[in-house]
Amino acid sequence: MTAFEKPSLARASALCFGGLLAGAFGYGAVNVLYAFRKVPLEVRFTFHTALMSVNGPVMQSLMGLTIVSCLVLAFRTTARDRWFAGTAAGLAIAAFLITRFGNVPINQQIKQWALTSPPSDYAEILSRWETFHFARTACAILAFLLIVTLTPEKRATKS
């Protein structure tokens, strides 16, 4: 068996963390976001604030682990694999930046709305949050798909 037939720690880490990141953002986009739309605004703002206080450290750690594991994989591979792993790291960085400069400032506004009341343009602001969320979700899913392409198939050997 060659080194590329056995999953390396770098490949396994990038696949695991990238998959968890894509899955977490995907779950939020498919389930949580639509549940938010079904409840009264006060409930949404209170739950959104509570969810983001828990999600903050977890998702930041997961994004960091995805970025680092993809970069390590990029440095440990060559040619097309290096390009895929590097691009996956770039997409994970994009997801982080979208989160930090798009979603987080709006989360801070929502936190205030839970205590007071939303501004008249709250629907537009929530729509912008959703757009940022879909963008970061797309980045995470694309990064994961790139890493999946680097996972070697287990081939049957003839005896």
C-alpha positions in Angstrom: 0.0 0.0 0.0 1.3 3.4 -0.9 1.0 6.6 1.2 -1.8 7.8 -1.0 -3.9 4.6 -0.6 -3.9 5.1 3.2 -5.8 8.2 4.4 -3.2 10.5 6.0 -4.0 12.4 9.1 -4.1 15.6 7.1 -6.6 14.2 4.7 -8.7 12.7 7.5 -8.7 16.0 9.5 -9.6 18.1 6.5 -12.4 15.8 5.6 -13.7 15.5 9.1 -13.6 19.2 10.0 -14.7 20.3 6.5 -17.6 18.0 6.6 -18.6 19.1 10.1 -18.5 22.8 9.0 -20.5 22.2 5.9 -23.0 20.1 7.8 -23.4 22.6 10.6 -23.9 25.5 8.2 -26.1 23.3 6.0 -28.3 22.3 8.9 -28.7 26.0 9.8 -29.6 26.9 6.3 -32.1 24.1 5.8 -33.7 23.7 9.2 -32.9 26.5 11.7 -33.4 29.4 9.2 -36.9 28.2 8.1 -37.9 27.5 11.7 -36.9 31.1 12.5 -39.4 32.2 9.9 -42.3 30.3 11.6 -42.1 31.7 15.1 -43.0 35.2 16.4 -40.2 37.8 16.1 -39.7 37.9 19.9 -39.1 34.2 20.0 -36.8 34.3 17.0 -34.7 37.2 18.4 -34.4 35.5 21.8 -33.5 32.1 20.3 -31.2 33.6 17.7 -29.3 35.4 20.4 -29.0 32.2 22.6 -28.0 30.1 19.6 -25.3 32.5 18.5 -23.8 32.7 21.9 -23.3 28.9 21.8 -22.5 28.8 18.1 -19.8 31.5 18.3 -17.0 29.6 19.9 -18.0 26.3 18.3 -18.2 27.5 14.8 -15.1 29.7 15.0 -13.1 26.7 16.3 -14.6 24.6 13.5 -13.7 27.1 10.8 -10.2 27.5 12.3 -9.7 23.7 12.3 -11.0 23.4 8.7 -8.6 26.2 7.5 -5.6 24.7 9.3 -6.3 21.1 8.2 -6.8 22.2 4.6 -3.6 24.2 4.6 -1.6 21.4 6.1 -3.1 19.1 3.4 -2.1 21.6 0.7 1.5 21.7 2.0 1.7 17.9 2.2 0.4 17.2 -1.4 1.3 18.2 -4.9 -0.2 19.3 -8.2 -4.0 19.1 -8.4 -4.4 17.9 -4.9 -2.4 20.9 -3.6 -4.6 23.2 -5.6 -7.8 21.6 -4.4 -6.7 21.7 -0.7 -5.5 25.3 -1.0 -8.8 26.3 -2.7 -10.7 24.5 0.1 -8.7 26.5 2.7 -9.5 29.7 0.8 -13.2 28.9 0.8 -13.1 28.2 4.5 -11.3 31.5 5.0 -14.1 33.2 3.0 -16.7 31.5 5.2 -14.9 32.9 8.2 -14.7 36.4 6.8 -18.3 36.4 5.7 -19.3 35.3 9.2 -17.0 37.8 11.0 -17.9 40.9 8.8 -21.4 39.9 7.7 -23.3 37.8 10.2 -21.6 38.7 13.4 -22.5 42.5 13.2 -26.1 41.6 12.5 -26.1 39.1 15.3 -25.1 42.0 17.6 -28.1 44.0 16.3 -30.4 41.1 16.8 -29.1 40.7 20.4 -30.3 44.3 21.1 -33.6 43.8 19.4 -34.3 40.9 21.8 -34.0 43.4 24.6 -35.8 46.3 23.0 -37.6 46.3 19.7 -36.4 45.9 16.1 -36.0 48.9 13.7 -38.5 49.5 10.9 -36.1 48.0 8.4 -35.6 44.8 10.4 -36.9 42.5 7.6 -34.2 43.9 5.2 -31.5 43.3 7.8 -32.7 39.7 8.5 -32.7 39.1 4.7 -29.1 40.4 4.6 -28.2 38.0 7.4 -29.7 35.1 5.5 -27.8 36.1 2.3 -24.6 36.0 4.3 -25.5 32.7 5.8 -26.2 31.1 2.4 -22.9 32.5 1.1 -20.9 31.1 3.9 -22.8 27.8 3.6 -22.0 27.6 -0.1 -18.3 28.2 0.7 -18.2 25.5 3.3 -20.0 23.0 1.1 -17.7 23.7 -1.8 -14.6 23.4 0.4 -15.9 20.0 1.7 -16.6 18.8 -1.9 -13.0 19.7 -2.9 -11.6 17.7 0.0 -13.9 14.8 -0.8 -12.3 14.7 -4.3 -8.9 14.2 -2.6 -10.1 11.1 -0.6 -8.8 8.1 -2.5 -11.1 5.3 -3.3 -10.4 1.9 -1.9 -9.9 -0.3 -4.9 -10.5 -4.0 -4.8 -7.3 -5.9 -5.5 -7.2 -9.1 -7.6 -6.0 -12.1 -5.7 
